């Protein structure tokens, strides 16, 4: 029994020793395998992860980032869409410009080109047909009829006719008597004077008289500027009825602040913008000229009047108030752009530079003098830049409607 126990213990000891040896050998094999794997990793590192390889990867990434930053503010507008939207660009070149005094003014009818039809008799007004402001009339066109029927003094034409006939008979009687010295020369002269006055009065009234009353006609050819009476009004002799203007020549009267008085002598011409079509007119293109400028301000006014005269081509309405750009001292080599090239955002002004056929860039600028058509550019662009002069708002809409990735546009 003791021998069996001894050999059993000895067998367990030997088995444990064998297991320990096998385990150690296995661990050593795993360690070697791990070492082999480490070597493989070292090999991979040397092949792909060396310092120069990492540097190359970083440089490539930086290069792409710089390209993205360089084109992040670029606007892409396809050529076909730009042409359809009326986008046009021009190369900026320095050119002469003029100092500008911006103010307000009024367009007035020139002297001699406006006339007023007045009542030649007293009576009640009725219009001949449809007379409206702005309609074209010829000289002698009937405008108004004045009826004196049912007036206490009676029809003035009939009274003038009776006076004329009576004075004529008296004149002829005196003419026969004066030869025989029956009447004195003084009495004959008085009869002749009465006759001539009656004749002139009757001929003037009867010329435009009809069965319905006295016709009042247009004194000149032109356009009806204003109608000063209403249908059925009672008028007296000499009362204005209808104003007619020829609109051939007009006055532009600008009101200039007193602080600009020292510069008034340098003013040579002007541009003005009308409120009804926002069109800017140049006096030079309308045969305009400076007539005068005031030497003093008016009563209870801080403004000095400056007056121009120009041809009206049928588009300018006399009496309208306008915005005036007085052109003063000339300046050389000035960078200027049309008003249509500028866009405004929160008080700042921007233009769009054309980089290539389809690429544009938004550029802030500082503006100076404004003559109504062109604006002086103080900073932001330079000579040689290609700037969008028409359709700037279309380019602005294109920049707002899409964000262009850096790699989507190739140069």
C-alpha positions in Angstrom: 0.0 0.0 0.0 2.8 2.4 0.8 4.6 1.5 -2.4 1.5 2.3 -4.4 1.2 5.6 -2.8 4.9 6.4 -3.4 4.7 5.5 -7.1 1.5 7.5 -7.4 3.1 10.6 -6.0 6.2 10.1 -8.1 4.0 9.8 -11.2 2.3 13.0 -10.5 5.6 14.8 -10.0 7.0 13.5 -13.3 3.7 14.6 -15.1 3.9 18.0 -13.6 7.5 18.3 -14.7 6.6 17.4 -18.2 3.8 19.9 -18.3 6.1 22.6 -17.1 8.6 21.8 -19.8 6.0 21.8 -22.6 4.4 25.1 -21.4 7.7 26.8 -21.3 8.6 25.6 -24.7 5.3 26.8 -26.0 5.7 30.2 -24.4 9.2 30.5 -25.9 7.7 29.7 -29.3 5.0 32.3 -28.9 7.7 34.9 -27.9 9.7 34.1 -30.9 6.7 34.4 -33.1 6.0 37.8 -31.4 9.5 38.8 -32.1 9.1 37.8 -35.7 5.9 39.9 -35.8 7.8 42.9 -34.3 10.4 42.5 -37.0 7.8 42.5 -39.6 6.3 45.6 -38.1 9.7 47.2 -38.1 10.1 46.3 -41.7 6.7 47.8 -42.5 7.6 51.0 -40.6 10.8 51.4 -42.4 9.1 50.8 -45.7 6.1 53.2 -45.2 6.4 55.2 -42.1 9.8 56.8 -42.3 10.2 60.5 -41.5 10.5 61.6 -45.1 7.3 59.8 -46.0 5.4 61.5 -43.3 6.7 64.9 -44.4 5.6 64.3 -47.9 2.0 63.5 -46.7 1.8 66.7 -44.6 3.1 68.9 -47.5 0.5 67.5 -49.8 -2.3 68.2 -47.3 -1.0 71.8 -46.7 -0.8 72.4 -50.5 -4.5 71.4 -50.9 -5.5 73.6 -47.9 -3.8 76.6 -49.4 -5.5 76.0 -52.7 -8.9 75.8 -51.0 -8.2 79.0 -49.0 -7.1 80.8 -52.2 -10.3 80.0 -54.0 -12.8 80.0 -51.2 -14.1 83.5 -52.1 -14.3 82.8 -55.8 -17.7 82.9 -57.5 -18.3 80.7 -60.5 -20.9 81.9 -63.0 -21.0 79.8 -66.3 -20.5 81.9 -69.4 -23.9 81.0 -70.9 -25.7 82.1 -67.8 -23.6 85.3 -67.6 -24.5 86.2 -71.2 -28.2 85.5 -70.6 -28.2 87.7 -67.5 -26.5 90.6 -69.4 -23.3 90.5 -67.4 -20.5 92.6 -69.0 -17.0 93.4 -67.8 -14.5 96.0 -68.9 -10.8 96.7 -68.1 -10.4 99.8 -66.0 -8.4 102.6 -67.5 -7.6 106.0 -65.8 -9.5 108.9 -67.5 -10.4 112.5 -66.8 -13.2 113.2 -64.2 -14.7 116.3 -62.7 -15.4 117.4 -59.1 -19.1 117.1 -58.4 -21.5 119.2 -56.3 -24.6 117.2 -55.6 -27.9 119.1 -54.9 -31.5 119.3 -56.0 -33.3 121.5 -58.5 -36.3 122.0 -60.8 -36.9 121.9 -64.5 -38.8 125.0 -65.8 -40.2 126.1 -69.1 -37.9 128.5 -70.9 -39.0 132.0 -71.4 -40.8 132.6 -74.8 -41.7 129.0 -75.2 -44.9 129.2 -73.1 -48.1 131.1 -73.6 -51.5 131.4 -71.9 -54.9 131.6 -73.5 -57.0 134.2 -71.7 -60.7 135.1 -71.8 -61.5 137.8 -74.3 -65.1 138.2 -72.9 -66.8 137.6 -69.7 -69.1 134.5 -69.5 -69.4 130.8 -68.6 -66.7 128.4 -69.7 -67.3 125.2 -71.7 -64.5 123.1 -73.2 -64.4 122.3 -76.9 -64.2 118.5 -77.0 -61.8 116.7 -74.6 -59.0 119.0 -73.5 -56.5 117.3 -71.3 -53.1 118.2 -69.9 -50.3 117.0 -72.1 -52.3 116.8 -75.3 -50.8 118.2 -78.5 -52.4 121.3 -80.0 -51.7 123.5 -83.0 -51.8 127.3 -83.2 -55.4 128.4 -83.4 -56.9 125.1 -82.1 -60.2 125.8 -80.3 -59.8 125.1 -76.6 -62.7 126.8 -74.7 -66.0 128.5 -75.6 -67.2 131.3 -73.4 -70.9 131.9 -73.5 -72.4 135.3 -72.5 -76.0 134.3 -73.0 -78.2 135.2 -70.0 -75.6 137.6 -68.8 -77.0 140.9 -67.5 -74.8 143.0 -69.8 -75.8 140.9 -72.8 -73.6 139.5 -75.5 -70.5 141.6 -75.8 -70.1 140.7 -79.4 -73.6 142.0 -80.2 -72.9 145.2 -78.2 -69.6 145.6 -80.1 -71.3 145.2 -83.4 -74.0 147.8 -82.5 -71.3 150.3 -81.3 -69.3 149.7 -84.5 -72.3 150.3 -86.8 -73.4 153.5 -85.0 -69.9 154.9 -84.9 -69.4 154.1 -88.6 -72.6 156.0 -89.6 -71.6 159.0 -87.5 -68.1 158.9 -89.0 -69.4 158.9 -92.6 -71.9 161.7 -91.8 -69.1 163.8 -90.3 -66.9 163.1 -93.3 -69.4 164.7 -95.7 -70.0 167.7 -93.5 -66.4 168.5 -92.8 -65.8 169.2 -96.5 -68.4 172.0 -96.3 -67.0 173.3 -93.0 -70.4 172.5 -91.4 -68.5 170.6 -88.6 -65.1 171.5 -87.3 -62.0 169.4 -87.8 -61.9 168.6 -84.1 -65.4 167.1 -84.1 -64.6 165.1 -87.2 -61.4 163.8 -85.6 -63.4 162.7 -82.5 -65.9 160.8 -84.7 -63.1 159.1 -86.6 -61.5 158.0 -83.3 -64.7 156.6 -82.0 -65.3 154.7 -85.2 -61.8 153.2 -85.3 -62.0 152.0 -81.7 -65.4 150.4 -82.3 -64.1 148.7 -85.4 -61.1 147.3 -83.7 -63.1 146.0 -80.8 -65.8 144.4 -83.0 -63.3 142.7 -85.3 -61.3 141.3 -82.4 -64.5 139.8 -80.8 -66.2 138.6 -84.0 -63.1 136.8 -85.3 -63.7 133.8 -83.1 -67.4 134.2 -82.4 -70.0 131.6 -83.1 -73.6 130.9 -82.3 -72.7 129.2 -79.1 -70.3 131.8 -77.8 -66.7 133.2 -78.0 -64.1 130.6 -79.0 -60.7 130.8 -77.2 -57.9 129.1 -79.2 -54.4 128.0 -78.5 -52.0 131.0 -78.9 -49.1 128.8 -80.0 -48.5 125.2 -81.2 -47.3 122.9 -78.4 -48.6 120.9 -75.5 -51.3 121.8 -73.0 -49.3 122.3 -69.8 -52.1 123.1 -67.4 -55.9 123.8 -67.4 -56.6 126.8 -65.1 -60.5 126.6 -65.1 -63.2 124.0 -64.8 -66.3 123.4 -66.9 -69.0 125.9 -66.0 -66.8 128.4 -64.3 -67.6 132.1 -64.8 -64.6 134.1 -66.0 -63.9 137.7 -66.6 -62.0 139.5 -69.4 -58.3 138.7 -69.2 -58.6 135.7 -66.9 -56.1 132.9 -67.7 -57.7 129.7 -69.0 -55.2 127.3 -70.5 -51.4 127.3 -70.4 -49.6 125.9 -73.6 -45.9 125.2 -73.8 -43.7 124.3 -76.8 -41.2 122.4 -74.7 -38.4 123.3 -77.1 -36.1 124.8 -74.5 -36.1 124.2 -70.8 -34.4 125.7 -67.8 -32.7 123.7 -65.1 -32.6 125.7 -61.9 -30.3 124.1 -59.2 -30.3 125.3 -55.6 -26.7 125.2 -54.2 -25.8 125.5 -50.5 -23.9 128.7 -49.6 -20.9 126.6 -48.5 -20.2 125.9 -52.2 -20.3 129.5 -53.2 -16.5 129.8 -53.8 -16.8 126.9 -56.3 -19.7 128.2 -58.4 -17.3 130.0 -60.8 -15.7 126.6 -61.7 -19.1 125.0 -62.7 -19.2 124.2 -66.4 -22.1 121.8 -66.9 -24.5 119.5 -65.0 -26.2 116.1 -65.1 -29.7 115.6 -63.6 -31.8 112.6 -62.7 -35.6 112.6 -63.0 -37.8 110.9 -60.4 -40.3 109.3 -62.9 -37.8 107.2 -64.9 -34.6 107.4 -62.9 -32.8 108.3 -66.1 -29.7 110.5 -65.9 -29.5 113.3 -68.5 -26.3 115.1 -69.5 -26.7 118.7 -70.4 -23.8 118.4 -72.8 -25.8 115.9 -74.9 -28.8 118.2 -74.8 -27.1 121.3 -76.2 -27.1 122.7 -72.6 -25.3 125.8 -71.4 -24.8 127.7 -68.1 -26.9 130.9 -68.1 -26.1 132.3 -64.7 -25.5 131.7 -61.0 -26.8 133.9 -58.2 -24.6 136.4 -56.5 -26.6 136.2 -53.3 -29.0 133.8 -51.6 -32.7 134.5 -51.8 -34.9 135.9 -49.1 -35.1 133.5 -46.1 -33.0 130.9 -48.0 -29.6 129.5 -47.5 -29.2 128.4 -51.2 -27.8 130.1 -54.3 -29.6 129.5 -57.6 -27.6 128.2 -60.6 -29.5 128.2 -63.9 -28.9 126.2 -67.1 -30.8 126.1 -70.4 -31.1 123.0 -72.6 -33.1 121.3 -75.4 -36.0 119.2 -74.4 -36.4 116.0 -76.5 -39.9 115.3 -75.2 -38.9 113.2 -72.2 -38.4 115.8 -69.6 -41.5 117.2 -67.8 -41.4 121.0 -67.1 -42.1 121.6 -63.4 -40.6 118.4 -62.1 -38.1 118.3 -59.3 -34.8 116.6 -60.1 -31.5 115.5 -58.5 -28.7 117.6 -59.9 -25.0 116.8 -60.2 -23.0 120.0 -60.9 -19.8 119.4 -62.7 -16.9 121.5 -61.4 -13.1 121.4 -61.6 -11.5 118.7 -63.9 -9.3 115.9 -62.5 -6.8 113.8 -64.5 -6.0 110.1 -64.3 -9.0 109.1 -62.2 -10.3 105.6 -61.8 -14.0 105.6 -62.2 -16.8 103.1 -62.8 -20.4 103.2 -63.9 -23.0 103.3 -61.2 -24.2 99.9 -62.4 -20.9 98.3 -61.4 -21.5 99.0 -57.7 -23.5 97.1 -55.2 -24.2 98.3 -51.6 -24.3 96.3 -48.4 -24.9 98.0 -45.1 -23.3 101.2 -46.2 -20.2 99.6 -47.9 -19.7 99.4 -51.6 -18.5 96.4 -53.6 -17.6 95.5 -57.2 -17.0 92.2 -58.8 -13.6 91.4 -60.5 -13.6 88.9 -63.4 -10.8 86.5 -62.8 -11.3 84.5 -66.0 -14.1 83.4 -68.3 -16.3 82.0 -65.5 -14.6 83.1 -62.3 -15.5 86.3 -60.3 -14.4 87.8 -57.0 -16.2 90.2 -54.7 -14.1 93.3 -53.9 -14.8 96.2 -51.5 -14.1 99.7 -52.8 -14.0 103.3 -51.4 -16.0 105.7 -53.5 -15.5 109.4 -54.2 -17.3 111.9 -56.4 -20.5 110.8 -58.1 -21.7 112.6 -61.3 -24.9 110.5 -61.6 -23.5 108.2 -64.3 -20.0 107.3 -63.1 -18.4 107.1 -59.6 -14.8 107.9 -58.7 -13.1 104.9 -57.0 -10.5 105.9 -54.4 -9.3 102.4 -53.4 -10.1 98.7 -53.9 -9.3 98.4 -57.6 -6.5 99.5 -59.9 -5.9 100.2 -63.6 -5.9 97.0 -65.6 -8.4 95.2 -63.4 -11.4 93.6 -65.3 -14.5 94.7 -63.5 -18.2 93.8 -64.0 -19.9 97.0 -65.2 -23.3 95.6 -66.1 -25.2 92.8 -64.3 -23.3 93.1 -61.0 -26.4 92.1 -59.0 -26.7 88.9 -61.1 -23.2 88.0 -60.0 -24.1 88.8 -56.4 -27.1 86.5 -56.6 -24.9 83.8 -58.0 -22.5 84.1 -55.0 -25.5 83.9 -52.6 -27.2 81.0 -54.2 -24.3 78.5 -54.1 -21.1 77.8 -52.2 -18.4 76.7 -54.7 -16.0 73.9 -53.5 -12.3 74.7 -54.1 -11.7 71.8 -56.4 -14.8 72.4 -58.6 -13.2 75.1 -60.7 -10.0 74.5 -62.7 -7.6 77.2 -64.0 
